């Protein structure tokens, strides 16, 4: 009994990703969380190291928008991302932009 059947790599990388996404349902979502986390934590830490303070809400928006773009790229190939995940990512992106707008001082945005 095998837990995971290896994808056919001779037909292209998109078929391998679709095959993996069908076998491991959380695979594309884990990729999206990884992209969001790297942008958010890496950007915030780098800004804090360079300037002494970091703008968490700015990096939250930047991570959300980057994750949204990656999600749009994943939707080009059928079977990787479904509409529910796309809707959740759009909602998170809108909420993070709203939080950034609310947290900023008038005149900064």
Secondary structure, 3 states (H helix, E strand, C coil): CCCCCCCCHHHCHHHHHHHHHHHCCCHHHHHHHHHHHHHHHHHHHHHHHHHCCCCHHHHHHHHHHHHHHHHHHHHCCCCCCCHHHHHHHHHHHHHHHHHHHHHCCCCCC
